[in-house]
Amino acid sequence: MTKTFAILAAALTLGGCASSYQLTLMPRDSGKLYFGTAEDTGGSEGAMAIEIEGRTYRGTWVEVVADRTTGYVAGGFGGGRRGWAAGSFFSMENPRGAEAKALLRSEDGAGLRCDLRGGAGRPGGGTCRDDRGLEYDVQVRVAPRK
C-alpha cells in the first residue's frame, strides 16, 4: 500500500499541466519578427508551428533534459532485530529549466531546427536555425488561457 501511494505521489509531482506557448523569433541578420506556437500536453513532447516569410514550419519538440528530477532516499540504523529504516521521495527543480529539441518542416521540404529552454508553465528562450544556416533568437512565453 505504501509503495503504491509513493508511486502515485511521484507520478502526480511529475505530471505537469497542459500549456500553450507563444514563440517570437528574430533572425540575426535583421530586426524582423516572426511568430509561432508550441503545445505542451503535460508529457515530454508536443506540436510546434512557426511561420517565416509566408512559409509555415510544422513538427514536434521533444524534451531532452527534464525540468525536474525525482528520487528516493532511504536510511536506517540499529542492529539485529531491533533496527528501523525509513525513506522518502523527493523532487528537485532543474535551475536551468527543461531543454527541448524541435525538428520542423514546411510543405516544400525546408527545415527548421530549434533548441529551446524553459517550459513547465514558465517563459524561456532558445535558438532556431534554417537550412540556409540563418540563426534566429527565440523568446518563449506562456500563452494566456482562453
C-alpha positions as CSV (number, residue, x, y, z in Angstrom):
1,M,0.0,0.0,0.0
2,T,2.8,2.5,0.9
3,K,4.7,1.7,-2.3
4,T,1.5,2.3,-4.4
5,F,1.0,5.6,-2.7
6,A,4.6,6.6,-3.2
7,I,4.5,5.8,-6.9
8,L,1.2,7.7,-7.3
9,A,2.7,10.8,-5.5
10,A,5.7,10.7,-7.7
11,A,3.6,10.5,-10.8
12,L,1.4,13.4,-9.7
13,T,4.5,15.5,-9.0
14,L,6.0,14.8,-12.4
15,G,2.8,15.2,-14.5
16,G,2.7,18.9,-15.4
17,C,-0.2,20.9,-16.5
18,A,-1.0,21.4,-20.2
19,S,0.2,24.8,-21.5
20,S,0.4,26.6,-24.8
21,Y,3.3,28.8,-25.6
22,Q,3.7,31.8,-28.0
23,L,7.1,31.9,-29.8
24,T,8.7,35.1,-31.1
25,L,11.7,34.7,-33.5
26,M,14.2,37.4,-34.7
27,P,16.8,36.5,-37.3
28,R,20.3,37.5,-36.6
29,D,20.6,39.4,-39.9
30,S,17.6,41.8,-39.4
31,G,15.1,43.1,-36.9
32,K,12.1,41.3,-38.4
33,L,9.8,39.4,-36.1
34,Y,8.2,36.0,-36.8
35,F,5.8,34.1,-34.7
36,G,4.8,30.6,-33.8
37,T,3.2,28.3,-31.2
38,A,4.1,25.3,-29.2
39,E,1.8,23.0,-27.3
40,D,2.6,21.1,-24.0
41,T,0.1,18.5,-23.1
42,G,1.9,17.5,-19.9
43,G,4.2,14.9,-21.5
44,S,7.7,15.1,-22.9
45,E,6.8,16.1,-26.4
46,G,4.3,18.3,-28.3
47,A,3.3,20.0,-31.5
48,M,5.0,23.2,-32.8
49,A,4.5,25.6,-35.7
50,I,6.4,28.7,-36.9
51,E,5.6,31.0,-39.8
52,I,8.5,32.7,-41.5
53,E,8.1,34.8,-44.7
54,G,4.8,33.1,-45.6
55,R,6.3,29.6,-45.1
56,T,4.8,27.5,-42.2
57,Y,7.1,25.0,-40.5
58,R,5.4,22.3,-38.5
59,G,6.7,19.5,-36.4
60,T,7.3,18.4,-32.8
61,W,9.5,19.3,-29.9
62,V,10.9,16.6,-27.7
63,E,12.2,17.1,-24.2
64,V,15.9,16.2,-23.9
65,V,16.5,17.5,-20.3
66,A,13.7,17.4,-17.8
67,D,12.7,20.5,-15.7
68,R,12.9,18.4,-12.5
69,T,14.1,15.2,-11.2
70,T,12.8,12.8,-8.5
71,G,14.5,10.2,-6.3
72,Y,14.2,8.2,-3.2
73,V,16.3,8.4,-0.1
74,A,16.5,5.6,2.4
75,G,18.2,5.3,5.7
76,G,18.2,3.4,9.0
77,F,20.1,2.3,12.0
78,G,20.2,-0.4,14.6
79,G,21.4,-3.9,14.7
80,G,19.8,-7.3,14.9
81,R,16.1,-7.4,15.0
82,R,15.5,-4.0,16.6
83,G,16.7,-1.7,13.9
84,W,14.5,0.5,11.8
85,A,14.6,2.1,8.4
86,A,12.7,5.0,6.7
87,G,12.7,6.6,3.3
88,S,11.2,9.4,1.4
89,F,10.6,10.5,-2.2
90,F,12.0,13.9,-3.2
91,S,11.7,16.2,-6.2
92,M,14.2,18.9,-7.3
93,E,13.8,21.5,-10.0
94,N,16.5,21.9,-12.6
95,P,17.5,25.6,-12.2
96,R,18.1,26.0,-15.9
97,G,14.6,24.6,-16.8
98,A,13.8,21.9,-19.3
99,E,15.6,21.7,-22.6
100,A,13.9,20.6,-25.8
101,K,14.9,19.9,-29.4
102,A,12.4,20.7,-32.2
103,L,12.5,19.5,-35.8
104,L,10.1,21.4,-38.1
105,R,9.4,21.1,-41.8
106,S,7.5,23.1,-44.3
107,E,5.3,21.6,-47.1
108,D,8.0,22.3,-49.7
109,G,10.6,20.3,-47.6
110,A,12.5,23.2,-46.0
111,G,13.7,22.5,-42.4
112,L,14.0,24.5,-39.2
113,R,15.8,23.1,-36.1
114,C,15.3,24.6,-32.7
115,D,16.9,24.3,-29.3
116,L,14.6,25.6,-26.6
117,R,14.9,26.1,-22.8
118,G,12.1,26.8,-20.3
119,G,8.7,25.2,-20.1
120,A,6.7,23.8,-17.2
121,G,4.4,26.9,-17.4
122,R,7.4,29.3,-17.4
123,P,8.8,31.5,-20.1
124,G,12.1,30.6,-21.8
125,G,14.2,31.1,-24.9
126,G,16.5,29.5,-27.4
127,T,17.6,29.5,-31.0
128,C,16.5,28.1,-34.3
129,R,18.5,27.5,-37.5
130,D,17.1,27.1,-41.0
131,D,18.5,25.1,-43.9
132,R,20.5,28.1,-45.2
133,G,22.2,28.4,-41.8
134,L,20.4,31.5,-40.7
135,E,20.0,31.6,-36.9
136,Y,17.0,33.0,-35.1
137,D,16.8,34.0,-31.4
138,V,13.6,32.8,-29.8
139,Q,11.5,34.1,-26.9
140,V,9.1,31.6,-25.4
141,R,6.1,33.0,-23.5
142,V,3.2,31.2,-21.8
143,A,0.1,31.9,-23.9
144,P,-2.9,33.4,-22.0
145,R,-5.5,30.8,-21.1
146,K,-8.7,31.1,-23.2
